[in-house]
Amino acid sequence: MNFFEVLFDETSGAPVAEYGGDPRWSGVAVNFVESVDGVVALATEGESGAVVSGGSRADHFLMGLLRSCADAVLIGAGTLRAAQRDLWFADSIFPEARDLYARVGRLRPRLYVVSGSGQVDPAHPALRDGVLLTGKLSPREILERIGADGHQRILCEGGPRLFTELAAAGLVDEIFLTLSPHLFGRFAGDGRKALTDGRDLGGQPLRLRSLRRSGSHLFLRYAVGSAS
Ligand SMILES: NC(=O)c1ccc[n+]([C@@H]2O[C@H](COP(=O)([O-])OP(=O)(O)OC[C@H]3O[C@@H](n4cnc5c(N)ncnc54)[C@H](OP(=O)(O)O)[C@@H]3O)[C@@H](O)[C@H]2O)c1
C-alpha cells in the first residue's frame, strides 16, 4: 500500500515505508483537506472533508496514519456536529491499514472535543470514549487540559474556527494540508469556510517540510512560525 510519490521531504526520523518518510511531529499538528480554491467546509449537511477531498483514498490513508501517530486528537464542536457517526480512530477512517497503524502507534488516540456552549449530542458515538471539554477555554487552557492527561503529541482535526484560535495563539507547530483538485466557489453569506476563519493571523510564516503527490492531489506539510 503506497499512495504517494514523494517530491520533497526534509524529515529525518524513522520512516514509515508506506508514507516514504517520518510522519511524526512534536507538539501540535493540524490536518485539513482544502480545495484548490480554498474551501475547507461546506454549509451542507454532514461532514465536509470527504466531499472536499473527492473521497480520496490517499487522504483517508494519511488521516489514519496521522491519528495513529497522535497521543490525542482534538476537534471543535462544529466538526463533531457535522459528523454524526465519526469516531476519529485511525482504523475507522481507513480500516485496510489497521495493521500498519497499529505498528506505527495508537489505533485509538484519545479524542477531545471542545464546546463553549456544551451543546453537543451526549449520545454521539465518539463521546463514548472521548472527552468533552465544555465552557469557553483559552487555546492554552485546552492544550493544558489535554497535557494534564499525559498526552504530548496532539493532532487537531479542525475545524477552521478552532484551528484559527490555536494559530492566533501561536500554538500550532505543523500543518498537514491536502490540496484537493476541485473548485467549489464561494459567495457572500454562503456559510462555506476557508482554512482559517474569523481572525487576522497577520501573515504568519510557514516553511515547507514535505510535499507528496497522489494523482492530482498534493499533500503539503508545513512548519509554522519559521520563514521559508
Ligand atoms: N476539510 C477539512 O479537512 C475539515 C476538517 C475539519 C472540519 N471540517 C468542517 O468544518 C466545519 C466545522 O468547522 P467550524 O469552524 O464551523 O467549527 P469547529 O472549529 O469544528 O468548532 C467550533 C466550535 O468549537 C468550540 N470551540 C472552539 N474554540 C473553543 C474554545 N476556545 N473553547 C471552547 N470551545 C471552543 C465552540 O463550540 P460551541 O459552538 O459548542 O460553543 C465553537 O463553536 C464542518 O463543516 C466540518 O465538516 C472540515
The ligand as an SDF file (V2000), in Angstrom:
LIG
                    3D

 48 52  0  0  0  0  0  0  0  0999 V2000
  -11.8680   19.9150    5.1870 N   0  0  0  0  0  0  0  0  0  0  0  0
  -11.4230   19.5320    6.3650 C   0  0  0  0  0  0  0  0  0  0  0  0
  -10.2980   18.9980    6.4680 O   0  0  0  0  0  0  0  0  0  0  0  0
  -12.2450   19.7310    7.6030 C   0  0  0  0  0  0  0  0  0  0  0  0
  -11.7240   19.3800    8.8550 C   0  0  0  0  0  0  0  0  0  0  0  0
  -12.4980   19.5990    9.9870 C   0  0  0  0  0  0  0  0  0  0  0  0
  -13.7550   20.1390    9.8720 C   0  0  0  0  0  0  0  0  0  0  0  0
  -14.2260   20.4380    8.6470 N   0  0  0  0  0  0  0  0  0  0  0  0
  -15.5630   21.0450    8.5100 C   0  0  0  0  0  0  0  0  0  0  0  0
  -15.5530   22.2680    9.2140 O   0  0  0  0  0  0  0  0  0  0  0  0
  -16.8760   22.5520    9.7000 C   0  0  0  0  0  0  0  0  0  0  0  0
  -16.8170   22.8920   11.1680 C   0  0  0  0  0  0  0  0  0  0  0  0
  -15.8560   23.8870   11.3680 O   0  0  0  0  0  0  0  0  0  0  0  0
  -16.1750   25.1660   12.2710 P   0  0  0  0  0  0  0  0  0  0  0  0
  -15.0580   26.1270   12.0830 O   0  0  0  0  0  0  0  0  0  0  0  0
  -17.5680   25.5960   11.9610 O   0  0  0  0  0  0  0  0  0  0  0  0
  -16.2150   24.5500   13.7240 O   0  0  0  0  0  0  0  0  0  0  0  0
  -15.1060   23.9100   14.7110 P   0  0  0  0  0  0  0  0  0  0  0  0
  -13.8520   24.6830   14.7160 O   0  0  0  0  0  0  0  0  0  0  0  0
  -15.0620   22.4420   14.4860 O   0  0  0  0  0  0  0  0  0  0  0  0
  -15.8730   24.1090   16.0630 O   0  0  0  0  0  0  0  0  0  0  0  0
  -16.1250   25.3920   16.5480 C   0  0  0  0  0  0  0  0  0  0  0  0
  -16.7390   25.2250   17.9110 C   0  0  0  0  0  0  0  0  0  0  0  0
  -15.7900   24.6140   18.7820 O   0  0  0  0  0  0  0  0  0  0  0  0
  -15.9530   25.1550   20.0710 C   0  0  0  0  0  0  0  0  0  0  0  0
  -14.7590   25.9060   20.4160 N   0  0  0  0  0  0  0  0  0  0  0  0
  -13.8510   26.4680   19.5660 C   0  0  0  0  0  0  0  0  0  0  0  0
  -12.9110   27.0940   20.2730 N   0  0  0  0  0  0  0  0  0  0  0  0
  -13.2260   26.9130   21.5820 C   0  0  0  0  0  0  0  0  0  0  0  0
  -12.6400   27.3320   22.7920 C   0  0  0  0  0  0  0  0  0  0  0  0
  -11.5150   28.0870   22.8150 N   0  0  0  0  0  0  0  0  0  0  0  0
  -13.2220   26.9660   23.9590 N   0  0  0  0  0  0  0  0  0  0  0  0
  -14.3510   26.2200   23.9490 C   0  0  0  0  0  0  0  0  0  0  0  0
  -14.9610   25.8090   22.8330 N   0  0  0  0  0  0  0  0  0  0  0  0
  -14.3880   26.1480   21.6630 C   0  0  0  0  0  0  0  0  0  0  0  0
  -17.1620   26.0560   20.0140 C   0  0  0  0  0  0  0  0  0  0  0  0
  -18.2550   25.1860   20.2890 O   0  0  0  0  0  0  0  0  0  0  0  0
  -19.7370   25.6690   20.7030 P   0  0  0  0  0  0  0  0  0  0  0  0
  -20.3560   26.1290   19.4240 O   0  0  0  0  0  0  0  0  0  0  0  0
  -20.3830   24.4380   21.2460 O   0  0  0  0  0  0  0  0  0  0  0  0
  -19.5780   26.7510   21.7160 O   0  0  0  0  0  0  0  0  0  0  0  0
  -17.1320   26.5060   18.5600 C   0  0  0  0  0  0  0  0  0  0  0  0
  -18.3630   26.9970   18.0750 O   0  0  0  0  0  0  0  0  0  0  0  0
  -17.6890   21.3140    9.3820 C   0  0  0  0  0  0  0  0  0  0  0  0
  -18.3950   21.5400    8.1870 O   0  0  0  0  0  0  0  0  0  0  0  0
  -16.6480   20.2340    9.1720 C   0  0  0  0  0  0  0  0  0  0  0  0
  -17.1110   19.1870    8.3470 O   0  0  0  0  0  0  0  0  0  0  0  0
  -13.5030   20.2700    7.5050 C   0  0  0  0  0  0  0  0  0  0  0  0
  1  2  1  0
  2  3  2  0
  2  4  1  0
  4  5  1  0
  4 48  2  0
  5  6  2  0
  6  7  1  0
  7  8  2  0
  8  9  1  0
  8 48  1  0
  9 10  1  0
  9 46  1  0
 10 11  1  0
 11 12  1  0
 11 44  1  0
 12 13  1  0
 13 14  1  0
 14 15  2  0
 14 16  1  0
 14 17  1  0
 17 18  1  0
 18 19  2  0
 18 20  1  0
 18 21  1  0
 21 22  1  0
 22 23  1  0
 23 24  1  0
 23 42  1  0
 24 25  1  0
 25 26  1  0
 25 36  1  0
 26 27  1  0
 26 35  1  0
 27 28  2  0
 28 29  1  0
 29 30  1  0
 29 35  2  0
 30 31  1  0
 30 32  2  0
 32 33  1  0
 33 34  2  0
 34 35  1  0
 36 37  1  0
 36 42  1  0
 37 38  1  0
 38 39  2  0
 38 40  1  0
 38 41  1  0
 42 43  1  0
 44 45  1  0
 44 46  1  0
 46 47  1  0
M  CHG  2   8   1  16  -1
M  END
$$$$
